[in-house]
């Protein structure tokens, strides 16, 4: 759940960052551009990716792809943030990150609840809670990071910090997060077995 909160904290920040970045550095494109691009990507790709996420065994690979898309999106803003084309490409990559991460994490939660004593509704509620917390903090931090970068006269600083954080989470998604997931599922299965035995 913490990984989910971190992902959405990172993913929501560019929506704040783009709104502040575009008028200052790429005024030739409308501020609304990242938003309707994100909507188009989700409309055309969310369902196919969701179907693929259900069929695949390695759901964490899709989570890594999600973080990888965030990293590429932020890295592109670091190296070419004053280019309108780069901003558009960054917005598209960000949307693909959400498309890959969202349904894959839903599948991970569903598979966990199917093999544990936890109720699916409880786990889904926790998932939405952490996602909302990530969105809330991301919205707050997005403006703070942009203002910090401008005050230090380092216009790419906010994007650099987001890129570094996304890269770190992508690395953790390779081994650490799957190991924590398997450990939690094993412990939950043991508790379920113990509870069943005590009821007998």
C-alpha positions as CSV (number, residue, x, y, z in Angstrom):
1,X,0.0,0.0,0.0
2,X,2.9,2.4,0.7
3,X,4.2,1.8,-2.8
4,X,0.8,2.8,-4.1
5,X,0.8,6.0,-2.1
6,X,4.3,6.9,-3.3
7,X,3.4,6.2,-7.0
8,X,0.3,8.5,-6.9
9,X,2.3,11.1,-5.0
10,X,4.7,11.1,-7.9
11,X,2.1,10.8,-10.6
12,X,-0.1,13.7,-9.5
13,X,2.7,16.2,-9.1
14,X,3.3,16.8,-12.8
15,X,-0.3,17.8,-13.2
16,X,0.5,20.6,-10.7
17,X,4.0,21.1,-12.2
18,X,2.7,21.2,-15.8
19,X,0.1,23.8,-14.9
20,X,2.9,26.0,-13.5
21,X,5.6,25.0,-16.0
22,X,3.8,25.5,-19.3
23,X,2.8,29.2,-18.9
24,X,6.4,30.1,-17.8
25,X,8.5,27.9,-20.2
26,X,6.3,26.7,-23.1
27,X,3.5,29.2,-23.4
28,X,3.0,28.2,-27.1
29,X,0.9,25.2,-25.9
30,X,-2.3,25.3,-23.9
31,X,-2.1,24.5,-20.2
32,X,-4.8,21.9,-20.8
33,X,-2.6,19.8,-23.1
34,X,-1.3,17.3,-20.5
35,X,-4.8,16.7,-19.2
36,X,-6.5,15.8,-22.5
37,X,-3.5,13.8,-23.6
38,X,-3.7,11.8,-20.3
39,X,-7.5,11.2,-21.0
40,X,-6.8,9.9,-24.5
41,X,-4.1,7.5,-23.4
42,X,-6.3,6.1,-20.6
43,X,-9.3,5.8,-22.9
44,X,-7.4,3.8,-25.6
45,X,-5.0,1.8,-23.5
46,X,-6.5,1.2,-20.0
47,X,-8.7,-1.8,-20.9
48,X,-6.1,-3.6,-23.1
49,X,-3.4,-3.2,-20.4
50,X,-5.9,-4.3,-17.7
51,X,-6.6,-7.5,-19.6
52,X,-2.9,-8.2,-20.0
53,X,-2.3,-7.5,-16.3
54,X,-4.9,-10.1,-15.3
55,X,-3.3,-12.8,-17.6
56,X,0.3,-12.3,-16.7
57,X,1.9,-13.9,-13.7
58,X,4.6,-11.3,-13.1
59,X,2.4,-8.4,-12.0
60,X,5.4,-6.6,-10.5
61,X,6.9,-6.3,-13.9
62,X,4.0,-4.0,-14.8
63,X,4.5,-2.0,-11.6
64,X,8.2,-1.5,-12.7
65,X,7.1,-0.4,-16.1
66,X,4.8,2.1,-14.4
67,X,7.6,3.6,-12.4
68,X,9.9,3.4,-15.4
69,X,7.4,5.5,-17.4
70,X,7.4,8.1,-14.6
71,X,11.2,8.1,-14.6
72,X,11.4,8.7,-18.3
73,X,8.7,11.4,-18.2
74,X,10.5,13.3,-15.4
75,X,14.0,12.7,-17.0
76,X,12.7,14.2,-20.3
77,X,11.6,17.3,-18.4
78,X,15.0,17.6,-16.8
79,X,16.9,17.5,-20.1
80,X,14.4,19.3,-22.4
81,X,11.8,20.9,-20.2
82,X,11.7,24.2,-22.3
83,X,10.7,22.3,-25.4
84,X,6.9,22.0,-26.1
85,X,7.4,18.7,-27.8
86,X,9.2,17.4,-24.7
87,X,6.4,18.5,-22.5
88,X,3.9,16.7,-24.7
89,X,6.0,13.5,-24.8
90,X,6.5,13.7,-21.0
91,X,2.7,14.0,-20.4
92,X,2.1,10.9,-22.6
93,X,4.8,8.9,-20.8
94,X,3.2,9.9,-17.5
95,X,-0.2,8.7,-18.6
96,X,1.3,5.4,-19.7
97,X,2.8,5.0,-16.3
98,X,-0.6,5.3,-14.7
99,X,-2.1,2.9,-17.2
100,X,0.5,0.2,-16.4
101,X,0.6,0.7,-12.7
102,X,-3.0,1.1,-11.8
103,X,-4.6,-2.1,-13.0
104,X,-1.5,-4.2,-12.1
105,X,-1.7,-3.0,-8.5
106,X,-5.4,-3.9,-8.5
107,X,-4.6,-7.4,-9.6
108,X,-1.9,-7.7,-6.9
109,X,-4.4,-6.7,-4.2
110,X,-7.0,-9.1,-5.7
111,X,-4.6,-12.0,-5.8
112,X,-3.5,-11.3,-2.2
113,X,-7.0,-11.2,-0.9
114,X,-7.9,-14.4,-2.7
115,X,-5.1,-16.3,-0.8
116,X,-5.5,-14.6,2.6
117,X,-7.9,-14.1,5.5
118,X,-8.2,-10.5,4.6
119,X,-11.5,-9.4,3.0
120,X,-11.2,-8.0,-0.5
121,X,-13.4,-5.0,0.4
122,X,-11.1,-4.1,3.3
123,X,-7.9,-4.3,1.2
124,X,-9.5,-2.3,-1.6
125,X,-10.6,0.4,0.9
126,X,-7.0,0.5,2.2
127,X,-5.8,0.8,-1.3
128,X,-8.0,3.8,-2.0
129,X,-7.0,5.4,1.3
130,X,-3.3,5.2,0.4
131,X,-3.9,6.4,-3.1
132,X,-5.9,9.4,-1.9
133,X,-3.1,10.2,0.6
134,X,-0.5,10.0,-2.1
135,X,-2.6,12.2,-4.3
136,X,-3.1,14.7,-1.5
137,X,0.5,14.9,-0.5
138,X,1.6,15.0,-4.2
139,X,-0.6,17.9,-4.9
140,X,0.9,19.8,-2.0
141,X,4.5,18.9,-2.7
142,X,4.1,19.6,-6.4
143,X,3.7,23.3,-5.9
144,X,6.3,23.5,-3.2
145,X,8.9,21.8,-5.4
146,X,8.2,24.1,-8.3
147,X,8.5,27.2,-6.1
148,X,11.7,25.8,-4.6
149,X,13.2,25.2,-8.0
150,X,12.3,28.8,-9.2
151,X,13.7,30.4,-6.0
152,X,17.0,28.6,-6.4
153,X,17.1,29.4,-10.1
154,X,17.2,25.7,-10.9
155,X,14.1,25.2,-13.1
156,X,14.7,21.5,-13.5
157,X,15.3,20.7,-9.8
158,X,11.7,19.6,-9.2
159,X,11.8,17.2,-12.2
160,X,15.2,15.9,-11.2
161,X,14.0,15.0,-7.7
162,X,10.9,13.3,-9.1
163,X,13.1,11.4,-11.6
164,X,15.4,10.2,-8.8
165,X,12.5,9.1,-6.6
166,X,10.9,7.2,-9.5
167,X,14.1,5.5,-10.3
168,X,14.6,4.4,-6.7
169,X,11.0,3.0,-6.6
170,X,11.6,1.1,-9.8
171,X,14.7,-0.5,-8.3
172,X,12.7,-1.4,-5.2
173,X,9.9,-2.9,-7.4
174,X,12.5,-5.4,-8.7
175,X,13.0,-7.4,-5.5
176,X,12.2,-5.5,-2.3
177,X,8.5,-4.9,-2.8
178,X,7.8,-8.4,-4.2
179,X,9.6,-9.9,-1.3
180,X,7.5,-7.9,1.2
181,X,4.4,-8.9,-0.7
182,X,5.2,-12.6,-0.6
183,X,6.2,-12.4,3.1
184,X,2.9,-10.7,4.0
185,X,0.9,-13.2,2.0
186,X,2.7,-16.1,3.7
187,X,2.1,-14.6,7.2
188,X,-1.5,-14.0,6.3
189,X,-1.9,-17.6,5.2
190,X,-0.4,-18.9,8.4
191,X,-2.8,-16.7,10.5
192,X,-5.7,-18.0,8.5
193,X,-4.6,-21.6,9.0
194,X,-4.1,-21.0,12.7
195,X,-7.5,-19.4,13.0
196,X,-9.2,-22.3,11.2
197,X,-7.4,-24.8,13.5
198,X,-8.5,-23.0,16.6
199,X,-12.1,-22.9,15.4
200,X,-12.0,-26.7,15.1
